[in-house]
Amino acid sequence: MKKLKSTLVLFLASLLTSILTSCMMGAVVGTAVDTTLEVAKVPFKVAGAAIEIAASEDDEDD
């Protein structure tokens, strides 16, 4: 009976550890993807701002 109890405790501890590890990895991967997407958006935001500035300068010439 004692061996069964210790085996069950070991199994539950390893199960809990694997669940927490997968949650942590999901959070890390999610953060990395969010950061990568934001970094990829920066050149488009800069180009859009430059186009708006150029367009507003053209409107002032009229």
Residue frames relative to the residue before (quaternion, step in Angstrom):
aa qw qx qy qz dx dy dz
M 1.0000 0.0000 0.0000 0.0000 0.00 0.00 0.00
K 0.6471 0.5273 -0.3138 0.4524 3.58 1.01 -0.86
K 0.6437 0.5203 -0.3177 0.4627 3.58 1.03 -0.78
L 0.6300 0.5297 -0.3225 0.4675 3.60 1.04 -0.79
K 0.6598 0.5106 -0.3058 0.4587 3.57 0.96 -0.88
S 0.6812 0.4727 -0.2986 0.4726 3.58 0.89 -0.85
T 0.6215 0.5257 -0.3369 0.4732 3.59 1.09 -0.66
L 0.6515 0.5108 -0.3084 0.4684 3.57 0.98 -0.84
V 0.6468 0.5080 -0.3186 0.4713 3.60 0.94 -0.83
L 0.6520 0.5091 -0.3087 0.4695 3.58 0.94 -0.86
F 0.6495 0.5135 -0.3110 0.4667 3.59 0.96 -0.86
L 0.6863 0.4804 -0.2914 0.4619 3.59 0.86 -0.92
A 0.6345 0.5239 -0.3273 0.4647 3.58 1.03 -0.74
S 0.6753 0.4731 -0.3003 0.4796 3.59 0.93 -0.82
L 0.6208 0.5305 -0.3394 0.4669 3.59 1.07 -0.68
L 0.6599 0.5027 -0.3005 0.4707 3.57 0.92 -0.89
T 0.6464 0.5206 -0.3146 0.4606 3.57 0.97 -0.83
S 0.6786 0.4794 -0.3041 0.4661 3.60 0.89 -0.84
I 0.6324 0.5190 -0.3412 0.4629 3.60 1.02 -0.68
L 0.6806 0.4811 -0.2918 0.4692 3.59 0.88 -0.90
T 0.6311 0.5307 -0.3323 0.4578 3.57 1.04 -0.73
S 0.6696 0.4888 -0.3104 0.4652 3.58 0.92 -0.83
C 0.6242 0.5236 -0.3409 0.4690 3.60 1.05 -0.67
M 0.6554 0.5090 -0.3072 0.4659 3.54 0.98 -0.87
M 0.6557 0.5003 -0.3138 0.4704 3.58 0.95 -0.84
G 0.6271 0.5339 -0.3368 0.4563 3.58 1.02 -0.74
A 0.6556 0.5038 -0.3068 0.4715 3.56 1.00 -0.80
V 0.6577 0.5058 -0.3102 0.4642 3.58 0.95 -0.86
V 0.6687 0.4846 -0.3019 0.4763 3.58 0.90 -0.89
G 0.6418 0.5288 -0.3249 0.4505 3.58 0.97 -0.81
T 0.6576 0.4965 -0.3027 0.4790 3.57 0.98 -0.83
A 0.6471 0.5170 -0.3201 0.4599 3.58 0.96 -0.81
V 0.6579 0.4957 -0.3131 0.4726 3.59 0.95 -0.81
D 0.6440 0.5182 -0.3259 0.4588 3.61 0.93 -0.83
T 0.6601 0.5034 -0.3011 0.4693 3.57 0.96 -0.87
T 0.6503 0.5163 -0.3157 0.4592 3.58 0.94 -0.85
L 0.6574 0.5043 -0.3155 0.4626 3.59 0.94 -0.82
E 0.6555 0.5014 -0.3193 0.4658 3.59 0.95 -0.79
V 0.6450 0.5041 -0.3219 0.4756 3.60 1.00 -0.78
A 0.6559 0.5093 -0.3139 0.4604 3.59 1.01 -0.75
K 0.6491 0.5317 -0.3196 0.4402 3.61 1.12 -0.55
V 0.5321 0.6811 -0.3946 0.3119 3.59 1.13 -0.60
P 0.6802 0.4754 -0.3384 0.4436 3.68 0.71 -0.83
F 0.6463 0.5149 -0.3271 0.4583 3.59 1.03 -0.70
K 0.6348 0.5138 -0.3289 0.4742 3.59 1.05 -0.73
V 0.6537 0.5053 -0.3118 0.4692 3.59 0.97 -0.85
A 0.6574 0.4948 -0.3116 0.4753 3.59 0.93 -0.86
G 0.6491 0.5141 -0.3246 0.4571 3.59 0.96 -0.79
A 0.6469 0.5071 -0.3176 0.4727 3.58 1.00 -0.78
A 0.6461 0.5119 -0.3209 0.4664 3.59 0.98 -0.79
I 0.6437 0.5118 -0.3217 0.4694 3.58 1.00 -0.77
E 0.6467 0.5129 -0.3215 0.4641 3.59 0.99 -0.81
I 0.6436 0.5075 -0.3252 0.4717 3.60 0.99 -0.78
A 0.6648 0.4923 -0.3050 0.4719 3.57 0.92 -0.89
A 0.6599 0.4998 -0.3166 0.4632 3.59 0.96 -0.79
S 0.6624 0.4914 -0.3222 0.4646 3.60 0.95 -0.72
E 0.6222 0.5194 -0.3463 0.4724 3.60 1.09 -0.58
D 0.6349 0.5179 -0.3253 0.4721 3.59 1.06 -0.72
D 0.6437 0.5217 -0.3219 0.4582 3.60 1.02 -0.75
E 0.6459 0.5226 -0.3278 0.4498 3.61 1.05 -0.65
D 0.6079 0.5668 -0.3524 0.4302 3.60 1.15 -0.57
D 0.6252 0.5765 -0.3403 0.4012 3.64 1.07 -0.60
